[in-house]
Amino acid sequence: MIKNYIKIAWRSIFANKFYTGINILGLSAGLVVGIFLLLWIQDELSFDRFHDNERQIYKIGIEGGTGITKKIFENIIAPVGTFAKKEIPEVKDAVRILKIGDGPIKYKEKIFIEKSFAFVDPSYFSVFNFPLVQGNQKLPFPDNNSIIITATTAQRYFGNEDPIGKTVTIGVDELCVVSGVIADYPENSSLQLQVLLPLSRFNEQAYVKNKTTYDNKTYLSSMDMDWSSFSFETYLLLTPQANLTALTKKLQQIHERNKPEDTPVPYVAQPLSKIHLYHMDGSDGGIGAVHIFMGVALMIIAIASINYINLSTARSLNRAKEVGIRKIIGAGKKELFLQFIIETTLLFLFAVTIAITVVFIFLPSFNNFSGKQITLDLASINLWVYIFILLIGTLLLVSIYPALLLSTFDPIKVLKGNLGMKKSSSRKVLVVLQFTVSIVLITMTIVIGRQLEFIRDKNLGYEKSHIFAVPMGSKMGEHFDAIRNELIKSEGINDVIRLGRDMIHGGDATGDNDWEGKPAKSNLWFNITHSDQHTLDFFKIKLIEGRNFTGSLADSTHFILNETAVREMGLKNPIGTRLRIRTVPGTIIGVVKDFNYASVRQKIEPIVFKFNPKNSRQLYIKTNENKTVDAIGAMEKIWKQYYNDMPFTYNFLDESYQKLYTSEQKQGTIFNFFAVITILISCLGLLGLCTYTAQVKTKEIGIRKVLGATVFHIIQMLNREFFILVIIANVIAIPLALYFANDWLQGFAFRTNLPISIFLFSGILTLLITALTVSFQSIKAAIINPANSLRDE
């Protein structure tokens, strides 16, 4: 029986090659997109879940700031980890991480620039599942001169030599001995650190030897005494029964007991598994994109399924007599239902085979496209569970309704020819749904592109074009004036300054401040920029009140603020107001117009320019247009005079700015792809329906032409229904697109507007695509000789 069903299904599929091709192509395209998005979503949701103690590891943050600066700080003070482990029973262990960015490492004559340096506690290797492939897991850092690197890094440095015991130089002259090699990090790990140093080394360098001061009087002999430096990522390993509310209260009590002037300082705890997709305040840190892509995947699968359902039900007349005859000779509903299910399953297997083949072939391209490193692990049970659910869900969607419809035909009516074109209303609804989704995706593509263009062209309030940055280091910093004078002589260089802040990625910040009239409960945080007297002119930052620094020693007690700082402080006449930033008392001498020194996703926060050239170790060089290569060459020549054994690196300011929006750029590209696939699938379905409609109305078209109808009138008759459906889809899609576009733009403090032209363009575009799709088949049907279509009458 089953063999007979398969044989009949096979014949039916190959007897209708055109419709079979449309169905297979549409389903394959939908499944390819669905599988790719499924892999992407699975990868995003899998971050940090490979740790054995994943459910018991929490990242600790602290609430701080008032007004516009109120937020949760993800880096906290060093003593919290130590005190929590000692005083809170439910804390089994603690890990502190101090990230220090990039830097050079030298081995013999080879020099490498590593981008992920960090100081860590030894417990880093016991709390997290980052195994040492070489070294002692229980004693990873035998002393403060130890260094641990990843397996790939070790291979680059030492080749096939044993790395353990090898001496390398970090920075300029700091010698370290390799004590361990850590396995390469999984791609789905939030922590990606290539070079690890013991946190005790930082403590020795910053506190024991250099005697960091707290209030210009008290010398701190340990970082565990420093309750002011918010620089450490802190993770706690808790007992299974730990209560998070009670834990954060205890952390707050510890802090307030040791530094009562900070009261109140609420603490928060974030599960390790949520770090990748959520901010510490619970807001969207990537989960929104997961939800969007999950919805898009389901919609594209639904659109592909709708095509099959529409064509199957539209062509029900062709199968009606077959069903009627088979019922008369004894076939029941169950047998007919099973027959059509097998037919759909067979066709679906073709589509699945094509889809999985395409996924395997284009997975590397998808990884480049999405920035992922996804692999198809055929031994992964989870992967096959996800794919099985996707395929079974799609199969049920495309098979059950057509099979039920065809198996329930009344044989008497069928054989009398009274079946008619039933269920056309449901097909119309499905076509409207298809194009509604297409219009929404097209609109979102335009909105994302428009926002990226807005970001690219936005006047940030400071000059960023033709400027590149070079880290100076201590040697160059000591000879800045001589370096500046030498660089200015180059034809390619217009100006040179030094700054204590990265203009794109930020820098130092503090809530330790005071001013005249400060409210008792105010905890305003300032972003600090160490600078000299040339900074405002160099970046063309507009001074709207007061004066600039002059370069005199008196400027060491002078501050320049932005408009937001003045507003948040509640100052009406800021010039001359006394202000203390940390341990430095001084006076406000100027106010600059607000400028976007961070991502346009966030509001402009208070910033203070502090005259402190000695702490300004970032060199900024403004080049003359078309002379950039000369400027870079002049800077490299000077670099080699000071650091001949280290590679010269630099970053252009405008390129660094654009990199802030890499995720948005990828979203825009992905939405472009989705929109094209959705339109393609929808048009395939439309082409199939139009072709079938033309076939059904062949004799009607012939009669109309005999009676005098023109080709234009015939085309108009065949196309009218489809145009009406697309217009209805536009009416439904516009408010939906407006809602989704507004929701996406809410993630930006500064955003583009949404003119009606965006929605009109999407609507007109879909109408044009519809016209091109259906007119091809309509013209073909309209120009047929009526004698051929009426020959059988």
N, C-alpha and C positions, 0 to 999 in steps of 0.2 A: 504493500500500500504506500509506504513512505517513498519507496523507489519510484513508483508511478507518479506521485506528487512532484518529486524532484524533476522527473523527465518533463512533465507538463510545464512546470515553472521555467525550466531551461528553454523550452520551445517558445514560451510566451515572451521571455526576456529578449530572445534573439529575433523574434518576429517583429519587434517594435524597436529597432536599433536607435532611432532618433530620440525617442522618449527615454529609452534605457540610458543612452549617453548623457542626456541632460540630468537624469536622476543621479547617476553615478558621479558625474562631475560635481554637481551641487553638494551631494552628501560628502564626497571626498574632501572638498574645500572646507566645508564646515567642520569635519572631523579633524583635519590638519590643524586648523586654528584652535579648535577645542583642546587637542592634545598638547600643543605648544603652550597654550595658556595654563593648562592643568599642570604642566611641568614647572612653569614659572611660579604659579601660586604655591605649589607644593614646596618649592625651594624657599620661597619667602616665609612660609609658615614653619619651616623646619629649623630656622636659625636658633642656635644655642641649645637645642633639645638633645644633643648627643652626650651631654654631661651626665654622669651617674647621679649626681646630686642636684640636677636641674630644678626640681621642685622645691628645694630647700635653700637655694642661693638667691639672695636679694641684693640689688644695688641700692645704696643709701644716698638720699639727697636731702637738701635742706631748703625750706621756704625762706625767702628773704626779699628785701626791697619793699618800697611803697610806691603808690602811684603807678606811673608807666613802667617803672623798673621792677615791679613785683613779679616774681617768677620763682621757679624751683631750680636751684643750682645743683647740677649733676656732679660737680667736683666739690668736695668738702674738705674739712681740716684733718690733718694727720692723726691727732690724738684719739679721734672717735673710734677707729678700729682697735687700738690698743686698750682703751678703757672699756669698750663693749665686751671684748673677749675676757677681760679680768672681772668685770662687775655684773654682767648679765648672764645668768645661768643658761638661757636658751640659745646663746651664741656659742657655737662649737668652734668656730674659727673665723678669721678675718683676713682679707687681702686688700692691700693698698697698691694702687698703680699711679705712678707719676710719669705721664707721657712728655717727652722732650723733643718731639718732632724728628727732623732729619739731621744727618751729620756724616762726616767722613770716617771711614775705617781703613787703616793701612796695614797690609801684611807684606813684608819685604818691600818690593818695588811696586806692588799692586795697590791701587787706591780705589775704594768703592764708596758710593754715596748711598747710605741707607735711609729710608724715609720713616721708619717706625722704631725709634729708640724708646725705651721706657725703663724706669726703676721699678722693681716689684719686690714684694715680700716673698720669702721662700715658700710660704703657704700657697702661692700661685700654682704650684705643681701638685698640691694635695687637694685643694678645693676644686680646681678645674680639672677636666680630663685632657690635659696637654702633656702626654707622656714624653719623658726623655728617652731617646733612642740610644744615647750615650751619656754617661754621667750618673750621679747618685741622686735618685728621686727624693730621698729623705734629707740629703744635704747638698742641694743644688749649687749653693754658693759657699765654698769652703772659706773664703775671705772676701774682703771688700774689693779686691782686684780681679775677681772672677767675672766672667762674661759667658752668657749662653746665647747661641744663635740657632736658627732653624736649619733643618737638613739641607734645604736648597741653598741657603746662604753659605753653609759650610762647604758644599760642593763647589760653589763659585770661588771661594777663597782658597781652598786647599786641594781641590781636585780629589784624587783618590787617597791622599795622605790622611792619617789619623789626626783629626782636629784637636783632640784632647791634649792639653798642655801647650798648645801653640800660643805664642805671644803676638798680640795685635795692638795697634795704636789707635785709640779713638780720639777724635778732635785733633789737636795739634801735637800733644806730647804725653797723653795719658796712656800708660801701658796696662794692658789687661791680659789675663790668661784664660783661654777657653776651658771651662770646667764642665760644659754639657752641650749637647745638641738636642734640640726639641724637634719632635716630628712636625712636618709642615702642617699648618693650620687647615682645618676643613674650610671649604669655601663658604659654608653656612655658619661661620663663627663671627660674632660681632667683634671679638678681639683678634687683631691681626698684627702682632708685634714681632718684628724680625730680630731685634737685638735687645736682650734683657740684661740689666745690671742690678746688683743687690741694692735695695732701698737703704740699707745701712751705709752704703757708699755715699749716697746723696746726703744722708744725715751727717756723716763725717765732714764732707766738703762744705756744706752750707751752714752747719751749726757748730760742730766741734772746733773746726779750724778757723772759720771766718767769723764766728760769734755773731750770728744774726741778732739784731736789736728789735725790741718790741715797741718801746716808747722812748727811744734815745737814751734810756737809763738802764733798763733791764736787759742783760745778755742772756740769750736762750742757748742752753747747752745741748738741747735735743729738739727734734721736730715734734716730739710728743708734748712739748711745753708750748708750742706755737698754736694758739687758738685764733689766728687771724689769716693764715694763708690758705685760701680755698683753692687748692691745686690738685687734690688727690681723688681719683676714682676709688670708691670703697665698696667692697662686696662682703657680705656676711653670710656664713654658712650656719643655718639655724637648725634646731631640733625639729622633728616632724610636728610636734604639738605646739610650737611657738605661736603666740598671738601677736599679730603685726601691730595692732593698735597699742597694746601694752609695750611692745618693743620700742616703737617710735617715741612713746612718752618717756621711757627710761633714757633713751638717747638724748632727748631734749633736757631732761633733768641733769644728766652728766655735763652737758654743754653749759647750761645756765649756772650750775654750781661752780664751774671752773672759770667762767667769764660772765658774771652776772649782768654786765652792762649791755650784753647782746639780747637780753630777755625782751620778748619771747622769741624763741627760735624753733619753730615746729620742724620735725623731721618726717621724711616719707621713705617708704620702702617699695621698690619696684621688682617684681619677679624677673629673673634672668630671661625667661622665655619671651617677655614682652619688650625687651630693650630695643630690638631691631625695628619694631613696627609702631611703637608708642613712645611719646615723650613721657617724662616722669610725672607730669600733671594729668596723664591719661589722654591727652589730645593726640590727634593723628600725626604719626611719625612715619607713615607708609602704609598703614592698614587701609586707608582710604583707597589707595591704588589697587590693593588686593581685592577690595570689594568691587571696585569699578571693573577690573578685568574679569573677575568672576561673573559679574552680571553680563558683561559683553560676551564672554565665552558661551554662556547659556543662551543669550539672544541669537548669536550666530548659529549655534546648533539648532535652535528653534526655527530660524529662518530656513536653514537647509532642509529641516524636516517638513516645514510648511510646503516647500516646493514639491516634495514627494507626495504629500497628502493631496495638494491641489490637483496635480496631474493625474493621480490615481482616481480621485473622485470625479474629475472632469471627464475622464475617459471611461467612466462606468458604463456608458451606453454600449461601448464596444464589447464589454464583457457580460452585458445583461442577458443576451440570448443564450450565451454559454451557460450562465448560472441557471436560467430557466429550464433548459433542456436537461442539465445534470440533476436538477431537483425533481423533474418529472420521472426520470429513470431511477430515482431512489436515493440520491445524495442528500444528506441532512445538513443542517446548519453547521454542526461541528466539523464535518468533513470538509465543507466549503471554506469554513474559517481557517482550518488547518492548512488547506491548499494555498490560500492567499498569504498566510503567515510564512509558509515555506518559500513562496515566491519572493516575498519582500526580504526574507532572511538571506536568500541566495544573492539577490542584488546588493544587499547591504554588505555581505562578505566581500564582494568585489570592491566596494567603496572603502571598506576597512583595510583591505590589502594594499590598495593604492595609497591610502592615507598614511599608514604606518611606514611604507616604503619611502614616501616623501619626507616624513619626519626624520627617519634615519639619515637620509641624504642631506637634508638642509639643517640638521641640528647645529653643526658648526657655524653656519651663517646666522642662525637664530641667536646663538650665544654672542656673536659679535654684535648683532643687532640690539640685543637686550643688555649686554654687559655682564652676562652670567657665564658660569662654567658648568652648565648642567650636562650630566651624562646619563645615558639610558642604561641603568644597571638592570640587566635582564634577570638577575637573581633577587632583585628587590621585591618582596611580597607586597609591600605598600604600593609600589608603582603599579603592579599589575592589578591590585584591588581598585585603585583609582581609575585606571584605564577600563577595567571590566565594568565598573559602575557607569562610566561615561558611555561605553558602547551599548550596554544593555538598556540604559535609559533612553538612548537615541533610537534603538531598535524598537522598543515598545511604543515610543512616540510615533514612529512612522508606520507601524504595521497594524496596530489594533483597530484604529478608526476605519481605514480603508477596508480592512478585512471584514469588520462588522457590517459596514455599509453594503459591500458586495454580496455577503452571505445571506442578507435578509431581504433580497428582492423577491417580490411576489411573482412566481413563474407564470401565472395566467395573464397578469397585466403585461409582463415582459413580452410574452409571445404574441399578444395583441398589439404590441407597439405603443402602449400607453404609459411607458415609464417617464418619458420627458426628461428635461434637464433639471433634475432636482438637486437640492443642496447647494445651488449656485450662491446663495446668500452667505453660506459659511465660507466658501472660497473667496468671496469678496472681502469678508472680514479678515481672512488670513493675508490676503494681498495688502490690505491697508496696514496690517500689523508689520509686515515686512518692510514696507517703505517708511513707516513711522520710525522704526529703528534706524534705517539707513539715513534718514534726514537728521535724526538726533546725532548720530556719529559724525556726519559731515559737518554739522554745526559745531560740535565740540572740537573737531580738527581745526576749524577756522578760528575758534576762540583761543585755543592753546597757541596757535601760530601768531595770533594777534597780540597775545600777552607777551610772548617771547620777543616779538618785535618791539613792543612797548618797553620791555626791560632793556633791550639792546640800545634803543634810541633815547631812553630817559635821561634827562639832565639831572645828574646826581648831586649837583651843587659843588662839584669839584672836578678838576681836569684829570682825565685818566688816559687820554690818547698819547701815544708816542712816549710812554714812560715805562721804564723797567727797573726792577728792584734787585739789589745784590746784598746778601748778608755780609757785613764788614768783618766781624770778629774783633778781638781785642787789639791785635797788631795794627790793623787798618784804622781802628777807632782812635788810636793814640796819635795818628798822623792825618786826621781828616782834613785839616786846613790845607796841607800840602797836596793831598790827593785831589781835593776840590779844585785848587788852582791849576793843577796839571790837566785835569779833565776838561775844564772850561776852555783850554787852549785848542781842543779838538774841534774841527769844523762840524762834526756830527753832533756835538753836545751843546744844548742851549742853557741848561742849568743843572745843578747838583745840590741835593740836601741830604741830611740824615734825620731819621725819625725813629722813635722808640715804639712804633706800632706798625703792624701789618695793615695797610689801608683796606684790605679785603677781608681778612680773616680775624681781625681784631687783635687784642692784646690784654694788657693789664686792666683790672677793674677793682673797685673797692667800695664798701659801704661805710668805711671808717672815715667819717667827715663831720664837720660842724660849721655852722655859719650864724651870723647875726639873725635872730628871729626864727631859728629853726624850731618847728613844732616838736613837742616832747616825744611823740610816737613816730616821727619820720625816720625812715631807714632808706633814704635815697642812695642808689648806687651810681657811681660815676665811672665811665670808661675813660681811662687815663692815656693821654698821648704825650710822651716825652718828646720835646721838639726844640728847635732853635728859632731865631728871628726870621728865617727865610721860608718857613713852611707855608704860611698863608698865601704868600705871593706865588710860590712854586705851584701849588694846587689850585690857585685862583679861588680860594675860599673867601667869600665876601665878609668883610668886617663891617658890621652895621652900627656898632656903638663902641666908644672908647678907642683904644689904640693897640698897636701890635707890640711885641717884644722888641727891645732895642739891641739886645745882645750884651747888656751890662750885667754885672754881678747882682745888681738889685733885682733883676728879673727872676732870680731863683725863688723869690717870695711873691711872684705875680702869677695870676691865673687868667686864662681866656676861656670862656664858656660858650656853648651853643645856645640857641633860643630855647630849646626844650629844657635844658638844665635850669635856665633862669625861670621859666614858667613853672616847672615842678618845684623849685625852691620857694616860689611865691614872692619873688623879688620884683618890685616895680622900678626901683632905681639901683641896678646892680653895681654900677661902676663905683669903686671905692669900698664896697662891702667886704668885710673880713670873712675869710674862708679858710678852713683847715682841711687839708687832704692828708689823711694818715697823720704822720708826725710833723708835717710841714705847715706852719701857719703862714698866711699870706693875704693878698688883696686881689679882688677881681679888677682887672684893668681893661678888659674888652669882651665884646659879645659878637660871635659870628653867626651868620645865617645858617639855619639847619642844612645839613648835607647828609646824603645816604652813605654812611661809611660801612654799612653791612648789607645783608640781603634785603631786597624790597619786600620780602615776605614779612619782615618785622617792622614795627614802628621805630622811628628815630628816637634813640635814647639819649640821656644826658652825656655829654662828653666834655672833658676839661683838658686844655692844653697846658702843660706844665713845662716851664723852661728848664730843661735838664739835658744839654747836649751830650754829656758824658755817658748817659744811659741810652743814647740813641744809636743803636747798632745796625739799623736798616738803612742802606744807601739807596736813594732814589735818583735816577738819572733821566732827564728830559731830553729827548733827541730832536734834532732838526728833521723835518720831513724829507724823505728820500735819502737820509744820511744815517739811517739806523745801523747799517752794517759797520760803518766807520766808528760809530759811538760804541758798539759792542766790542770792536777790536781794540779801541783805546782803553776801555775798562779792563779787558782781559790782559792787556799788557801790564797794567798796574797791578792787577791781581797776582800775576806771576812773580812780581817783585817781592810780594809779601808771603804768598802761599804757593811757591813753585811746585810743591809736591802734592797739591790738592787740586782737583778739577774745578774749573770755573763754571758756576751755575748762575742763572738769572731767570726772572719771570716778568713777563709783560703784564702791566696792571690791567689792561682791558681784557686780556685772555684769562687772567685769574678771576676776573669778575664774571665772565661768561661761564666759567666752570662751576660757579655757584648754582647754576640752573641746569646742570647735566640731567637730573632726573626729569625736569619739565621737558627738556629737549627730547629725551627718550620717549616720554609719554606722548608728545606730539607726533613723533615718527610712528610709534605703535598705533596711535589713533588713525593716522593716514592709512596705514596698512589695513586696519580693521574696516575703515570706511570703504576702501576699494574692494575688499573681499565681500563685504555685505552687499554692496551695489552689484557686484558680479553675480553673486548667488541669486539675488532678487531678480536680476535681469534674465538669468537662465530660466527661472520659473515663469517670468512674464513671457519670454520667447516661446516656451512650451505651451502655455495657455493660449497665446495668440495663434500659434500654429494649429492647435487643436480647434479653436474657434473657427478659423478660416476653413478647416477641413469639414467641420459640421455644417457650415453655411455655404459650401461650394455651390450647391444648386440654387440657393437664394441669390447668391452673387450673380450667377449666370442669368437668372430671370430678370434681376434688376438691370443688368447691362443690356439685355434684349429690349427692355422697356425704356431704355434711354439714359440710364444712370451713367455718369462719368466716372473715370478712375478716381478722381478726387472725392466724389461722393461715397464711393465704396470704401476708400481708405478712412474717410471720416466716420462712416458707420462702424467699421471694425475697431477703430481706435478710441471712440468716444467713451466707452465703458472703462477702459483702463486709465484714461486721463482723469475721469471723475474720481476713480479710486485713489489716485496719487494726490489729487487736490484735497480729498478728505484726509489723507495721511498727513499732508502739510498742516492742515488746521489742527489736528491732534498733536503733531510733533512740535510745533512752535512753542506752546507753553511748557512742554516737557523739556525741550532744549534750553529754554530760558532758565528754568529751575536748576538744571544740572550745571549750566554754565555759571550761573551766579554762585552756586554752592562751591564749585571748583575755585572760582576767583576769590572766595572768602579767605583762602589761605594766604593771600597777599595783602599786606597793608597798603601797598600802592599797586593799582590795577587799571587796566584799560576799561573803556566803556563798552556798552553793548548796543550799537545802533541797529535799527530795524533792518538795515541793508544786509546784515549778516544772515538773518533768517530768510529774507527774500532771496538772497543768492542761493542758499541751500535748497529752497523750494523750486526756484527756476532751474537749477542744475538737475534736480531729480526729474523734473518735467522734460527737460531736453534729453536726458538719458532714456526716459520712458519712450519718448518720441522716436529716438534712434532705434530702440529695441523692437518696438511693435511695428513701426513703419516698414521696416525691411520685409517682414512677413506679409504685412497688409498689401504692400505694393505688388509683391509676388502673386498674391491671391487675386488682386484687382485686375491685373493685366492678362490673366488667363483667358483664352478664347472661350466665350460662353457655349459655343457648339460642343466643346470637349466636356464641359461640366454638365450639359443637358443631354448627352448622348444616350444615357440609360433610361431616360424618361419616355 
